[in-house]
């Protein structure tokens, strides 16, 4: 008589650990099998701090440029990995009108004539509201009755996921908690790297139009054909600082940062469509060691020019997703 045999599948859970850099706490989610790792700085507005993913070559790759020191985190000068909300990029002159009222957020960028830049939550503390080692997910939330120059009650939720095969995912949600309409936008500000320099990397961007800029680095209202990176093209020593309005109006689009020597492609995907990440900013760090590829729901200066701006009615939400994975080049 043949004996029945059974197979027991043991699932190794991901694990959470807490640490700190100086006075700044860090929450890390790690897969003990592959080494895949994601860490977030809750007291810097749920900024994504580190991201390491296994590649098709079987090796683990650190794909984001983190803040290395306590001082860098304290200043958050380059907004590495930051959540840009309730607007991404700039508000020219730190002034805008909404529903017949003039609002004056803090002018925190003094060059280019002065702007309110990168939203309002860079230095806010986010609350951990859910985590699941089984699913490899966690979420942080920020609720506010408003800030200087933005007197609208909102709740922001950032849901993070890590999967050794599918990579990193993030869903961002902004909910209007008030009794009247409010303007909102969101962007994510990661700096990516596949080595010590991006000069030798190739870049391929989704189809779209480049937004022409004024001397103050805000859109002038015109759009230009821009095919420089329609196919994988060397970044070289040039300094990139470009905003794009993407052509696709539904589904997902992907940007690719490619290292041919390592045969690696870092793929940054983003949802597009109404209220999604229909805009993209690319920016070369002055040291040329990393490149910002920033999904945005609206254009720079959207609180003035209304390009891509979302206005939420009471109880409505803005929700959009993006993510990162590694593939073979």
Backbone torsions as a table, in degrees:
resi	resn	phi	psi	omega
1	UNK	NA	133.2	-178.6
2	UNK	-83.3	133.5	177.8
3	UNK	-78.9	140.6	173.7
4	UNK	-78.1	135.5	177.4
5	UNK	-116.2	150.7	177.6
6	UNK	-127.0	148.0	179.4
7	UNK	-111.1	126.9	178.1
8	UNK	-100.8	121.0	178.6
9	UNK	-95.4	118.8	-179.4
10	UNK	-97.8	118.8	179.5
11	UNK	-93.7	123.3	177.8
12	UNK	-89.8	115.4	-176.8
13	UNK	-73.4	149.2	167.3
14	UNK	-67.8	160.1	-177.3
15	UNK	-129.4	146.7	176.1
16	UNK	-101.9	143.1	172.1
17	UNK	-144.0	151.2	178.9
18	UNK	-113.7	145.3	177.2
19	UNK	-149.6	-168.5	178.2
20	UNK	-154.2	154.0	169.5
21	UNK	-119.1	104.2	-169.9
22	UNK	62.3	-129.6	179.9
23	UNK	-88.1	5.3	-173.3
24	UNK	-101.1	114.7	-179.6
25	UNK	-70.8	151.7	178.5
26	UNK	-131.0	128.9	172.3
27	UNK	-105.9	128.3	-177.0
28	UNK	-122.3	134.9	171.4
29	UNK	-111.0	128.7	-174.0
30	UNK	-136.8	139.2	173.1
31	UNK	-94.0	113.3	-173.9
32	UNK	-67.8	-18.8	-178.6
33	UNK	-82.5	-51.9	-176.2
34	UNK	-91.4	-21.3	-174.3
35	UNK	87.6	-2.7	177.7
36	UNK	-53.0	138.5	-170.6
37	UNK	-145.7	139.4	176.0
38	UNK	-138.7	129.6	177.1
39	UNK	-131.3	149.8	-174.6
40	UNK	-133.2	145.6	176.9
41	UNK	-102.9	99.9	-175.9
42	UNK	-64.7	-32.1	-178.4
43	UNK	-86.9	7.4	170.9
44	UNK	-121.0	46.9	172.9
45	UNK	64.3	32.0	-178.3
46	UNK	62.5	37.5	174.1
47	UNK	-65.0	137.6	174.9
48	UNK	-77.5	123.0	-171.5
49	UNK	-95.1	-53.0	-178.9
50	UNK	-134.8	148.2	175.4
51	UNK	-146.4	119.3	176.3
52	UNK	-124.9	132.3	-176.1
53	UNK	-130.8	144.3	173.1
54	UNK	-73.9	137.3	-179.2
55	UNK	-98.2	174.3	177.6
56	UNK	-65.0	-15.7	176.9
57	UNK	-82.8	-1.6	179.9
58	UNK	86.6	-6.9	180.0
59	UNK	-92.9	158.8	177.0
60	UNK	-93.4	134.2	-176.1
61	UNK	-125.6	126.3	171.3
62	UNK	-79.5	114.0	-170.0
63	UNK	-107.0	-4.0	176.3
64	UNK	-120.1	146.9	175.9
65	UNK	-86.7	111.6	-177.7
66	UNK	-86.2	172.1	168.6
67	UNK	-83.9	124.9	-168.5
68	UNK	-87.7	-28.3	-170.3
69	UNK	-127.5	164.6	175.5
70	UNK	-58.9	-42.3	-178.4
71	UNK	-63.7	-40.6	179.7
72	UNK	-63.8	-41.4	177.7
73	UNK	-67.3	-40.4	179.4
74	UNK	-58.1	-45.2	-176.5
75	UNK	-82.8	-33.6	-179.1
76	UNK	50.7	40.4	-170.8
77	UNK	-61.6	-44.0	-175.7
78	UNK	-94.2	3.3	177.4
79	UNK	53.5	42.2	-177.1
80	UNK	-64.6	123.9	177.7
81	UNK	70.5	11.8	-169.1
82	UNK	-76.2	151.3	167.8
83	UNK	-86.0	120.9	-177.7
84	UNK	-101.1	100.1	-175.8
85	UNK	-155.1	150.3	5.0
86	UNK	-84.0	15.0	168.2
87	UNK	-147.7	147.6	172.0
88	UNK	-93.2	161.9	173.3
89	UNK	62.2	-131.2	-167.4
90	UNK	-114.9	153.8	157.7
91	UNK	-117.5	113.6	-174.2
92	UNK	-59.9	128.7	177.0
93	UNK	69.2	6.2	-179.3
94	UNK	54.5	46.9	-179.7
95	UNK	-154.1	137.9	175.4
96	UNK	-154.6	160.6	177.4
97	UNK	-113.0	139.3	177.5
98	UNK	-147.9	125.4	180.0
99	UNK	54.4	40.3	175.8
100	UNK	80.9	3.2	179.9
101	UNK	-114.3	142.4	175.0
102	UNK	-93.0	132.5	-179.0
103	UNK	-121.3	141.2	-174.0
104	UNK	-126.9	84.8	173.9
105	UNK	-68.7	169.2	-177.1
106	UNK	-64.6	133.0	175.9
107	UNK	-84.1	95.8	-173.5
108	UNK	-106.1	11.1	176.7
109	UNK	-135.9	111.5	-167.5
110	UNK	-89.3	-23.4	179.6
111	UNK	-78.6	175.9	-179.1
112	UNK	57.9	27.2	-179.4
113	UNK	86.4	-3.4	176.7
114	UNK	95.8	132.4	179.5
115	UNK	-146.3	163.2	160.8
116	UNK	-95.7	119.0	-169.1
117	UNK	-122.0	143.3	170.2
118	UNK	66.1	26.3	173.5
119	UNK	75.7	-153.8	-168.4
120	UNK	-127.4	0.1	-170.7
121	UNK	-113.4	12.1	-180.0
122	UNK	-54.5	-34.4	-175.5
123	UNK	-114.3	16.4	176.6
124	UNK	-85.1	156.1	176.2
125	UNK	-98.3	122.7	177.8
126	UNK	-92.6	147.7	-178.5
127	UNK	-101.7	131.9	175.8
128	UNK	-71.4	118.0	-174.4
129	UNK	-112.8	-11.4	176.5
130	UNK	-166.8	148.1	171.2
131	UNK	-155.7	146.7	-177.7
132	UNK	-144.2	104.3	175.7
133	UNK	-66.2	-25.8	178.0
134	UNK	-65.9	-42.7	-177.7
135	UNK	-92.5	-13.8	-176.2
136	UNK	70.4	42.4	-177.2
137	UNK	-135.2	157.0	169.8
138	UNK	-159.9	164.8	-179.2
139	UNK	-143.4	149.1	174.5
140	UNK	-122.9	149.3	179.5
141	UNK	-133.5	150.3	173.8
142	UNK	-131.4	122.5	175.6
143	UNK	-115.6	140.4	-177.6
144	UNK	-149.0	148.7	172.1
145	UNK	-86.3	2.6	178.9
146	UNK	125.4	170.5	179.0
147	UNK	-132.9	173.7	173.9
148	UNK	-56.4	125.7	179.3
149	UNK	79.2	1.6	176.6
150	UNK	-147.7	80.5	-171.3
151	UNK	-87.5	40.6	-173.8
152	UNK	-115.3	123.5	178.7
153	UNK	-69.4	126.4	-179.7
154	UNK	-142.1	158.3	170.2
155	UNK	-123.3	128.2	178.9
156	UNK	-112.9	132.2	179.9
157	UNK	-128.2	133.4	-179.9
158	UNK	-123.3	115.1	-177.3
159	UNK	-105.6	122.3	-175.3
160	UNK	-110.4	142.2	176.1
161	UNK	-135.2	145.8	178.7
162	UNK	-134.2	128.2	179.3
163	UNK	-139.0	128.3	-177.0
164	UNK	-57.9	-29.2	-178.9
165	UNK	-95.1	-42.6	-175.4
166	UNK	-89.0	-13.5	177.9
167	UNK	88.6	-146.9	-175.0
168	UNK	-103.0	141.6	173.7
169	UNK	-136.6	151.7	178.1
170	UNK	-144.3	128.6	173.3
171	UNK	-113.2	125.4	-178.8
172	UNK	-109.5	137.9	-178.4
173	UNK	-137.7	133.0	174.0
174	UNK	-123.5	124.1	-177.9
175	UNK	-113.5	135.1	176.6
176	UNK	-81.6	111.9	179.7
177	UNK	-94.4	-0.8	-174.6
178	UNK	-88.2	-172.8	-179.3
179	UNK	-103.3	-1.2	178.5
180	UNK	-134.5	176.0	-179.3
181	UNK	-69.0	156.8	175.7
182	UNK	-145.6	144.6	177.1
183	UNK	-84.8	139.5	-179.4
184	UNK	-143.9	155.6	170.9
185	UNK	-157.6	161.2	177.4
186	UNK	-144.7	145.5	172.0
187	UNK	-144.0	158.3	175.2
188	UNK	-119.7	139.1	-166.8
189	UNK	-121.1	59.3	178.7
190	UNK	-83.5	148.3	170.9
191	UNK	-108.6	121.1	-174.6
192	UNK	-104.5	152.9	179.3
193	UNK	-153.8	149.9	172.1
194	UNK	-121.5	1.2	180.0
195	UNK	-171.5	-152.5	-176.2
196	UNK	-84.8	-12.8	-178.2
197	UNK	-152.6	147.3	175.4
198	UNK	-97.9	-1.4	-176.4
199	UNK	-58.5	-40.3	-178.9
200	UNK	-87.7	-2.8	179.6
201	UNK	-77.6	158.3	170.9
202	UNK	-98.9	152.4	178.6
203	UNK	-132.0	134.7	172.2
204	UNK	-130.1	128.3	-176.7
205	UNK	-114.6	155.6	177.2
206	UNK	-65.2	163.7	177.3
207	UNK	-65.9	141.7	178.4
208	UNK	174.4	178.9	177.3
209	UNK	-106.2	141.1	174.1
210	UNK	-82.2	134.4	177.4
211	UNK	-82.5	116.9	177.7
212	UNK	-68.4	143.5	-172.6
213	UNK	-114.9	152.3	172.1
214	UNK	-82.0	178.9	176.9
215	UNK	-64.4	-18.1	179.5
216	UNK	-96.9	13.0	174.6
217	UNK	62.1	41.3	170.0
218	UNK	-127.6	154.3	-176.6
219	UNK	-59.9	139.9	177.7
220	UNK	-94.0	3.2	177.2
221	UNK	99.1	-6.5	178.7
222	UNK	-106.9	158.7	-179.7
223	UNK	-125.5	144.9	-175.4
224	UNK	-125.4	144.0	169.3
225	UNK	-62.2	137.6	-179.1
226	UNK	-146.3	100.6	-175.6
227	UNK	-111.4	12.7	-175.4
228	UNK	-56.3	-36.0	-177.8
229	UNK	-119.8	29.6	176.3
230	UNK	-65.9	-31.8	172.2
231	UNK	-116.6	159.6	178.8
232	UNK	-54.4	119.4	-173.3
233	UNK	-136.0	140.6	-179.8
234	UNK	-61.0	134.1	176.9
235	UNK	-69.2	-43.9	178.4
236	UNK	66.8	-165.2	-176.1
237	UNK	-81.6	-4.6	-177.5
238	UNK	-63.7	150.0	177.3
239	UNK	-94.4	119.1	179.8
240	UNK	-96.5	133.2	172.0
241	UNK	-154.3	85.5	-170.4
242	UNK	-135.2	140.8	174.3
243	UNK	-109.7	137.8	-178.7
244	UNK	-125.4	142.6	166.6
245	UNK	-101.0	117.1	-171.2
246	UNK	-77.9	146.7	-175.6
247	UNK	-76.9	-38.2	-177.5
248	UNK	-65.0	140.0	-177.2
249	UNK	-116.8	8.5	175.0
250	UNK	-160.4	163.6	178.2
251	UNK	79.6	-143.3	-178.6
252	UNK	-131.3	149.9	170.9
253	UNK	-126.9	161.1	-173.3
254	UNK	-135.7	136.2	169.6
255	UNK	-101.1	147.3	-176.5
256	UNK	-126.6	125.6	169.7
257	UNK	-107.6	120.9	-166.0
258	UNK	-122.3	133.0	172.1
259	UNK	-114.1	105.6	-175.4
260	UNK	-69.5	-32.9	179.5
261	UNK	-64.5	-40.6	178.9
262	UNK	-87.0	-7.3	-177.7
263	UNK	56.9	43.3	-177.3
264	UNK	-121.6	141.3	171.5
265	UNK	-123.6	122.2	173.0
266	UNK	-91.4	117.2	-172.5
267	UNK	-108.7	117.0	180.0
268	UNK	-106.3	110.0	-177.8
269	UNK	-104.1	154.8	178.9
270	UNK	-149.9	140.7	174.0
271	UNK	-69.6	142.9	175.9
272	UNK	-126.6	164.6	-176.8
273	UNK	124.6	178.9	-178.6
274	UNK	-56.6	124.9	179.2
275	UNK	74.1	9.6	179.1
276	UNK	-108.4	-165.8	-177.5
277	UNK	-84.8	75.2	-178.2
278	UNK	-86.0	4.1	-177.4
279	UNK	-132.6	157.8	-175.8
280	UNK	-146.1	134.8	174.6
281	UNK	-116.7	134.0	171.4
282	UNK	-120.4	137.5	-172.9
283	UNK	-149.3	125.4	176.9
284	UNK	-86.6	125.6	173.3
285	UNK	-62.0	140.0	-177.7
286	UNK	-54.4	-26.9	179.2
287	UNK	-81.1	-6.3	178.2
288	UNK	62.9	18.8	-179.8
289	UNK	-95.5	-6.2	179.4
290	UNK	-159.0	162.3	-176.7
291	UNK	-131.6	127.7	174.8
292	UNK	-81.9	127.2	172.4
293	UNK	-122.8	105.1	-164.2
294	UNK	-115.1	106.8	170.7
295	UNK	-67.6	136.9	179.4
296	UNK	-138.5	147.2	177.2
297	UNK	-85.3	-12.3	-178.5
298	UNK	-150.4	170.9	-179.2
299	UNK	-80.8	164.1	169.5
300	UNK	-56.1	143.4	177.7
301	UNK	65.4	26.9	-176.6
302	UNK	-63.9	-25.9	179.7
303	UNK	-69.2	-16.8	173.3
304	UNK	-103.0	-47.4	-173.1
305	UNK	-89.7	-11.6	176.7
306	UNK	66.8	13.3	-179.2
307	UNK	-75.4	106.9	-179.1
308	UNK	80.4	0.3	-176.6
309	UNK	-63.5	136.7	174.8
310	UNK	-105.5	131.1	174.4
311	UNK	-112.6	117.6	-177.6
312	UNK	-94.0	134.6	169.0
313	UNK	-79.0	163.9	178.4
314	UNK	-53.2	130.3	178.9
315	UNK	86.6	-11.9	179.2
316	UNK	-80.7	159.8	-179.4
317	UNK	-131.0	148.8	166.8
318	UNK	-99.0	128.6	-177.5
319	UNK	-139.9	128.6	-179.3
320	UNK	-151.2	152.8	-176.6
321	UNK	-128.9	151.4	174.6
322	UNK	-150.1	174.8	-179.6
323	UNK	-174.1	178.3	-174.8
324	UNK	-139.7	137.6	173.2
325	UNK	-146.1	165.2	176.0
326	UNK	-110.9	140.0	176.4
327	UNK	-139.6	174.4	179.8
328	UNK	-82.0	130.7	179.1
329	UNK	-84.6	NA	NA
